């Protein structure tokens, strides 16, 4: 394959960004040949900005069915991602979806099954995995340098959003339009990094506050407690009403503690592991000698472009994917579990009851202010909303 002929579905904010990256020639081996959007003004923009040989479509299906397209980038509202990805796989296309993988894991699991049955390359835009900061954190944990993980705490509240942000679009912060609030809109990257580095917990107890500090129907403040099979625990805190906010991740292990803040890593390293110290120490008070280590971080380029290049190289050169699309279900499972725990006011075991979550979500959608405003959109089929 000389060039991967790419079509982009949804040329709003992220779709147009990927479009520009490709037409600037930054993705070797990729050629933009088609775009699709349901908004006439976006197609008019594309007609003015793009070369005459770029095909314009007013529906996702038309682009997907175009025989000239080898691969599609799906940059649409969240509900559409699994639906359109499945159609693309069935049309023998490679697929890259924007995050999150979807709104509910039942649809994403179906998407993964279809993807797995195809011979196509499937990736997700988890561009935070390309940051040298988080790659180093993962290395320190997975290499055993930190020892067995015992505690994870992430407070990520520097998402401040005023009410005017939510008022800017009727679909925003609604169950029918967006499918969730801060967990689904702002936090997919953090939830992915959490499980990418520390793995999946066994159960979750969460407290999601819906419209606590804003006039919205979805959550804008969350505190979740997670438990792991080895006894490790975690606390995840996020909100869109704190200013100034905080972004601080702490991971404690047998060999010390990592503090990730202000785009740097500090490693408080025990000279001897806590377990060995506990076994041998005979005094009344004491603790292992601790060294404070500043961890070097490799610089990274444009994270979105890195994922695009990796996806194209996987298609052309069989390069290993940085962010396989099938892994999108993991972070979404965490947010789904947090919602379900709050709705049920109880612990939720993983894997979650996907049918129960879907049932509860449909109740939220049916009563959504957005669904009442746009009656043509149903709780079951959101495929025309991009």
Backbone torsions as a table, in degrees:
resi	resn	phi	psi	omega
1	UNK	NA	115.5	-177.7
2	UNK	-68.5	-49.5	176.6
3	UNK	-137.9	141.4	172.9
4	UNK	-79.8	119.1	-178.4
5	UNK	-87.6	111.1	-168.6
6	UNK	-103.9	138.6	170.3
7	UNK	-117.7	141.2	-179.7
8	UNK	-113.5	124.9	178.3
9	UNK	-101.9	113.4	-176.7
10	UNK	95.0	102.3	-178.1
11	UNK	-114.2	48.6	171.3
12	UNK	-82.8	-137.8	-175.0
13	UNK	-59.7	-61.2	-175.9
14	UNK	-75.3	-39.3	180.0
15	UNK	-60.3	-42.9	179.1
16	UNK	-69.4	-29.8	176.1
17	UNK	-65.7	-45.6	177.4
18	UNK	-64.7	-38.5	177.9
19	UNK	-56.2	-48.7	-177.9
20	UNK	-65.2	-37.9	179.1
21	UNK	-61.3	-40.7	-178.2
22	UNK	-72.4	-45.5	-175.6
23	UNK	-72.4	-17.7	174.3
24	UNK	-78.1	-4.3	178.7
25	UNK	80.8	19.6	-176.5
26	UNK	-82.0	-13.4	-179.8
27	UNK	-112.4	94.0	-178.9
28	UNK	-60.5	131.9	178.6
29	UNK	92.3	-0.2	179.9
30	UNK	-116.6	140.4	175.7
31	UNK	-133.0	126.2	176.7
32	UNK	-77.7	122.8	179.7
33	UNK	-122.7	-9.9	-176.8
34	UNK	-158.9	149.2	172.0
35	UNK	-137.5	155.9	177.6
36	UNK	-140.3	142.1	174.5
37	UNK	-160.1	146.8	179.1
38	UNK	-84.5	-11.8	-179.5
39	UNK	-90.8	123.1	-176.6
40	UNK	-61.2	-36.1	-177.9
41	UNK	-66.9	-30.3	178.4
42	UNK	-73.0	-36.7	176.5
43	UNK	-68.4	-35.1	175.6
44	UNK	-64.2	-41.1	176.6
45	UNK	-60.5	-45.7	-178.6
46	UNK	-63.1	-38.4	-179.8
47	UNK	-61.6	-35.8	-179.7
48	UNK	-79.3	-35.3	-170.8
49	UNK	-91.7	-25.9	-172.6
50	UNK	-102.4	161.6	178.6
51	UNK	-63.5	154.4	-175.7
52	UNK	-63.1	-24.4	-176.8
53	UNK	-85.2	-1.0	175.6
54	UNK	-80.1	124.3	-177.2
55	UNK	-77.0	139.7	179.2
56	UNK	-114.8	130.2	-179.8
57	UNK	-127.3	145.7	179.3
58	UNK	-99.5	11.3	174.7
59	UNK	-148.3	149.1	178.0
60	UNK	-63.7	-40.2	-176.7
61	UNK	-61.2	-38.6	-179.4
62	UNK	-64.6	-41.3	178.6
63	UNK	-67.2	-46.2	-178.9
64	UNK	-58.7	-36.4	-177.9
65	UNK	-84.0	-1.7	177.8
66	UNK	-71.8	120.7	-175.4
67	UNK	-68.0	-20.2	-178.9
68	UNK	-77.9	-16.8	-177.0
69	UNK	-85.7	127.8	177.2
70	UNK	-92.0	-34.5	-170.8
71	UNK	-148.3	147.9	-178.0
72	UNK	-125.4	143.6	170.9
73	UNK	-106.1	125.4	-177.6
74	UNK	-105.4	109.4	-177.3
75	UNK	-125.3	61.9	-174.8
76	UNK	-116.4	177.1	172.2
77	UNK	-56.6	156.5	-169.0
78	UNK	-54.1	-42.8	-175.5
79	UNK	-60.6	-29.5	-174.1
80	UNK	-76.2	-22.2	-169.6
81	UNK	-54.8	-53.9	179.5
82	UNK	-64.4	-42.5	-177.6
83	UNK	-59.2	-48.5	-177.6
84	UNK	-73.5	-35.3	177.8
85	UNK	-62.4	-43.0	178.6
86	UNK	-60.6	-45.2	178.5
87	UNK	-61.0	-37.3	-179.9
88	UNK	-69.2	-42.3	177.1
89	UNK	-62.1	-41.3	-179.6
90	UNK	-66.7	-22.4	176.4
91	UNK	-94.3	11.4	174.7
92	UNK	69.4	39.9	178.2
93	UNK	-110.5	148.3	167.1
94	UNK	-74.3	153.1	-172.5
95	UNK	-136.2	136.7	167.2
96	UNK	-127.2	121.1	178.9
97	UNK	-106.2	149.9	170.5
98	UNK	-72.9	161.1	174.9
99	UNK	-83.2	154.1	-7.2
100	UNK	-75.5	171.6	-178.8
101	UNK	-62.5	-26.2	179.8
102	UNK	176.3	-162.0	179.4
103	UNK	-103.5	-35.6	-178.8
104	UNK	-134.0	142.7	-170.8
105	UNK	-65.6	-25.6	179.7
106	UNK	-59.3	-43.8	178.5
107	UNK	-70.5	-38.1	-178.9
108	UNK	-68.8	-37.6	177.0
109	UNK	-62.5	-40.5	176.3
110	UNK	-61.6	-44.1	177.6
111	UNK	-59.4	-44.4	-179.2
112	UNK	-63.1	-37.4	179.2
113	UNK	-65.2	-42.4	178.2
114	UNK	-66.0	-42.4	178.6
115	UNK	-61.4	-42.2	-179.5
116	UNK	-65.7	-26.9	179.0
117	UNK	-85.0	-5.8	177.6
118	UNK	-98.7	173.3	174.9
119	UNK	-108.9	29.7	-173.7
120	UNK	-102.7	155.7	179.8
121	UNK	-85.4	127.5	-174.2
122	UNK	-124.8	119.0	-179.2
123	UNK	-131.7	162.9	176.9
124	UNK	-129.2	148.2	-175.4
125	UNK	-80.5	62.6	171.4
126	UNK	-91.7	71.6	-173.6
127	UNK	-70.5	-16.1	177.8
128	UNK	-66.3	-20.3	176.6
129	UNK	-66.6	-16.2	179.8
130	UNK	-87.1	-10.7	-179.1
131	UNK	-69.5	130.5	177.3
132	UNK	-57.1	-31.7	179.5
133	UNK	-57.8	-53.8	-175.4
134	UNK	-78.2	-27.0	173.8
135	UNK	-63.3	-39.2	178.5
136	UNK	-69.7	-39.5	177.2
137	UNK	-59.8	-46.4	179.0
138	UNK	-60.4	-42.4	-179.9
139	UNK	-61.1	-44.3	-179.0
140	UNK	-64.1	-34.9	179.6
141	UNK	-78.7	-49.5	-173.2
142	UNK	-74.4	-24.3	178.4
143	UNK	-77.4	-13.5	-177.3
144	UNK	91.6	-0.9	-179.2
145	UNK	-58.1	-37.7	-179.9
146	UNK	-83.1	-13.4	-174.7
147	UNK	81.6	-169.3	179.6
148	UNK	-67.6	129.1	-179.0
149	UNK	-69.5	135.5	179.9
150	UNK	-118.0	-31.5	-173.3
151	UNK	-151.2	136.1	175.3
152	UNK	-128.1	128.6	176.3
153	UNK	-131.9	122.9	177.4
154	UNK	-130.9	116.5	171.6
155	UNK	-108.6	116.3	-175.9
156	UNK	-129.6	89.7	-173.9
157	UNK	-122.1	12.1	179.4
158	UNK	-89.2	48.1	177.8
159	UNK	-110.4	24.4	-169.0
160	UNK	-47.7	129.0	177.4
161	UNK	-133.5	122.6	176.2
162	UNK	-76.8	167.9	179.4
163	UNK	-59.7	-32.9	-179.3
164	UNK	-61.9	-30.5	176.1
165	UNK	-61.8	-47.3	-179.0
166	UNK	-69.4	-28.6	179.3
167	UNK	-76.6	-11.3	-173.0
168	UNK	-72.3	-15.8	177.7
169	UNK	-152.0	131.2	-176.9
170	UNK	-62.4	-23.1	-179.8
171	UNK	-80.5	-20.4	-176.1
172	UNK	-62.2	144.4	172.8
173	UNK	50.7	40.9	176.5
174	UNK	-128.2	150.9	179.9
175	UNK	-67.4	-37.0	-178.3
176	UNK	-78.2	-37.0	-175.3
177	UNK	-85.0	-42.2	-173.7
178	UNK	-117.0	-25.0	176.9
179	UNK	87.4	2.7	-179.7
180	UNK	164.9	-176.0	-177.7
181	UNK	-116.0	-122.3	-173.0
182	UNK	-60.7	-34.0	179.9
183	UNK	-67.2	-38.9	-174.2
184	UNK	-92.3	-28.2	-177.1
185	UNK	-93.2	-54.9	-174.2
186	UNK	-89.6	-32.7	-166.7
187	UNK	-100.8	4.2	-179.3
188	UNK	-55.0	-36.8	179.9
189	UNK	-65.4	-44.3	-179.5
190	UNK	-65.4	-41.3	179.4
191	UNK	-65.6	-35.3	175.8
192	UNK	-67.2	-46.3	179.3
193	UNK	-60.8	-40.6	179.3
194	UNK	-54.1	-54.3	-176.7
195	UNK	-74.7	-29.9	179.4
196	UNK	-63.7	-38.5	-178.4
197	UNK	-87.3	-46.1	-168.8
198	UNK	-110.0	-5.9	179.1
199	UNK	84.9	-178.2	-176.2
200	UNK	-95.0	138.8	177.8
201	UNK	-76.1	174.4	177.2
202	UNK	-96.6	-27.9	176.4
203	UNK	-157.1	160.6	-174.0
204	UNK	-138.5	139.9	169.1
205	UNK	-125.4	117.6	-173.6
206	UNK	-126.0	155.4	176.8
207	UNK	-129.1	98.3	178.0
208	UNK	-97.2	128.1	178.5
209	UNK	-104.5	118.8	-172.7
210	UNK	-95.7	119.4	-178.1
211	UNK	60.0	37.8	-177.8
212	UNK	-68.6	-45.3	-175.0
213	UNK	-119.2	2.8	179.3
214	UNK	-138.2	159.6	175.6
215	UNK	-84.8	74.9	-179.7
216	UNK	-139.6	164.9	-177.6
217	UNK	-97.8	-11.4	-178.3
218	UNK	-104.9	-177.8	-173.0
219	UNK	-79.3	139.7	173.4
220	UNK	-126.5	6.4	179.9
221	UNK	-154.8	125.3	-174.4
222	UNK	-139.7	136.0	167.5
223	UNK	-130.9	124.1	-176.9
224	UNK	-128.9	142.5	178.0
225	UNK	-115.8	129.3	-175.4
226	UNK	-122.2	141.6	177.1
227	UNK	-121.0	144.8	-177.5
228	UNK	-115.7	161.1	-176.5
229	UNK	-60.5	-34.1	-177.9
230	UNK	-83.9	4.2	-179.5
231	UNK	97.8	-7.9	177.9
232	UNK	-65.3	153.0	178.5
233	UNK	-129.4	161.5	177.8
234	UNK	-146.2	152.6	174.7
235	UNK	-130.2	127.0	-179.9
236	UNK	-119.6	121.3	-177.5
237	UNK	-124.2	129.9	177.3
238	UNK	-148.6	155.1	-179.1
239	UNK	-165.1	160.2	175.9
240	UNK	-114.4	16.1	-177.6
241	UNK	-119.2	-0.8	179.7
242	UNK	-85.8	130.8	172.8
243	UNK	-149.5	121.2	-0.8
244	UNK	-72.2	150.0	179.8
245	UNK	-95.6	-178.4	-177.3
246	UNK	-132.1	145.3	169.1
247	UNK	-133.7	95.3	-176.3
248	UNK	-137.9	122.9	178.1
249	UNK	-114.8	127.7	174.8
250	UNK	-121.8	132.2	175.8
251	UNK	-127.2	118.6	-178.7
252	UNK	-105.9	133.4	177.4
253	UNK	-131.4	-178.3	-179.5
254	UNK	-61.3	-29.5	-175.8
255	UNK	-99.7	6.1	178.6
256	UNK	144.7	-151.9	-174.2
257	UNK	-145.5	137.7	172.5
258	UNK	-102.5	135.2	171.8
259	UNK	-120.6	119.4	-179.1
260	UNK	-113.6	111.5	-178.1
261	UNK	-158.7	147.9	179.5
262	UNK	55.2	36.8	176.4
263	UNK	57.4	38.5	171.6
264	UNK	-144.9	160.8	-178.9
265	UNK	-119.0	128.8	170.5
266	UNK	-113.3	130.5	-179.2
267	UNK	-114.0	110.3	174.3
268	UNK	-90.2	98.3	-168.0
269	UNK	-99.8	124.9	174.5
270	UNK	-73.4	131.8	179.0
271	UNK	-65.6	-31.6	173.5
272	UNK	-128.9	143.2	-176.8
273	UNK	-61.4	152.5	-179.1
274	UNK	-59.9	-38.9	-178.5
275	UNK	-65.0	-42.9	178.8
276	UNK	-67.4	-40.4	178.5
277	UNK	-62.8	-45.3	-179.1
278	UNK	-60.5	-35.0	-178.4
279	UNK	-72.5	-36.9	-172.0
280	UNK	-98.1	-25.3	-174.3
281	UNK	-70.0	135.4	-177.4
282	UNK	-117.4	-1.3	-179.9
283	UNK	-79.1	-177.3	179.3
284	UNK	-86.5	-50.7	177.9
285	UNK	-121.4	141.6	178.8
286	UNK	170.9	165.6	176.7
287	UNK	-157.2	160.9	-179.6
288	UNK	-61.6	152.3	171.7
289	UNK	-63.1	136.7	-175.2
290	UNK	-119.5	133.0	175.0
291	UNK	-109.3	130.8	174.8
292	UNK	-90.2	118.2	-176.5
293	UNK	-115.8	129.0	171.4
294	UNK	-89.2	121.5	-172.8
295	UNK	-92.0	126.4	177.4
296	UNK	-68.9	143.4	-178.3
297	UNK	-123.9	130.4	178.2
298	UNK	-73.6	135.7	178.5
299	UNK	-73.0	148.5	179.4
300	UNK	-125.6	157.5	178.1
301	UNK	-85.0	-158.2	178.2
302	UNK	-59.7	115.3	-174.3
303	UNK	-64.5	-38.2	178.9
304	UNK	-66.2	-43.4	179.5
305	UNK	-64.0	-35.3	179.5
306	UNK	-62.1	-43.1	177.9
307	UNK	-66.3	-42.0	178.0
308	UNK	-60.7	-45.6	179.2
309	UNK	-61.8	-43.0	-179.0
310	UNK	-63.1	-41.1	178.6
311	UNK	-62.7	-47.1	179.4
312	UNK	-64.8	-42.2	178.7
313	UNK	-65.4	-31.8	176.5
314	UNK	-66.1	-36.3	178.3
315	UNK	-70.4	-44.7	-172.2
316	UNK	-88.6	-40.3	-170.7
317	UNK	-116.3	4.5	-178.6
318	UNK	62.3	32.3	177.1
319	UNK	-70.2	143.4	179.0
320	UNK	-66.0	137.8	-179.0
321	UNK	-75.0	139.1	172.9
322	UNK	-73.0	-41.0	-177.3
323	UNK	-132.8	83.1	177.1
324	UNK	-59.3	137.3	-178.3
325	UNK	-58.9	-31.8	-178.7
326	UNK	-63.1	-22.3	-178.8
327	UNK	-81.8	-5.8	177.9
328	UNK	-63.0	-21.8	-178.6
329	UNK	-69.5	-23.7	-174.1
330	UNK	-68.7	-53.7	178.0
331	UNK	-63.2	-36.2	178.5
332	UNK	-66.6	-33.9	176.1
333	UNK	-60.9	-39.4	179.1
334	UNK	-63.4	-46.9	-179.4
335	UNK	-69.1	-39.1	176.3
336	UNK	-60.0	-41.9	179.4
337	UNK	-64.9	-37.2	178.9
338	UNK	-66.4	-42.8	175.9
339	UNK	-61.0	-49.9	-175.4
340	UNK	-62.7	-39.4	177.4
341	UNK	-60.4	-42.5	179.5
342	UNK	-67.9	-44.2	-179.0
343	UNK	-64.2	-36.9	-177.5
344	UNK	-90.8	-10.8	-176.7
345	UNK	53.8	51.2	-175.4
346	UNK	-161.6	170.6	172.3
347	UNK	-66.1	151.1	174.0
348	UNK	-126.6	123.9	176.4
349	UNK	-83.4	147.5	174.1
350	UNK	-104.2	139.0	1.1
351	UNK	-69.1	150.1	-175.6
352	UNK	-76.0	164.7	172.4
353	UNK	-79.7	97.9	-173.3
354	UNK	-67.3	-34.3	178.6
355	UNK	-67.4	-40.5	178.5
356	UNK	-65.3	-42.7	178.4
357	UNK	-61.1	-45.6	-179.4
358	UNK	-60.0	-42.6	179.3
359	UNK	-60.4	-46.1	-179.6
360	UNK	-66.6	-38.0	178.3
361	UNK	-64.5	-40.9	179.3
362	UNK	-61.8	-35.0	175.6
363	UNK	-63.2	-41.3	179.0
364	UNK	-65.8	-43.3	-179.4
365	UNK	-63.4	-43.0	-178.1
366	UNK	-59.8	-30.4	-179.0
367	UNK	-102.1	10.5	-177.6
368	UNK	-69.5	141.3	176.7
369	UNK	-63.0	-32.1	-178.8
370	UNK	-69.7	-40.7	-179.6
371	UNK	-65.1	-30.4	179.0
372	UNK	-73.8	-30.3	179.2
373	UNK	-78.3	-37.4	-176.5
374	UNK	-117.5	84.0	-171.4
375	UNK	-71.2	-15.0	179.3
376	UNK	-73.0	-22.9	179.2
377	UNK	-87.0	127.7	-179.3
378	UNK	-104.1	165.1	179.3
379	UNK	-68.1	-20.4	-174.8
380	UNK	-94.3	-39.2	-173.0
381	UNK	-123.9	105.7	178.9
382	UNK	-108.3	16.0	-167.7
383	UNK	-67.6	-15.7	-178.3
384	UNK	-100.1	10.8	-170.6
385	UNK	-92.9	1.4	-175.3
386	UNK	-77.7	NA	NA
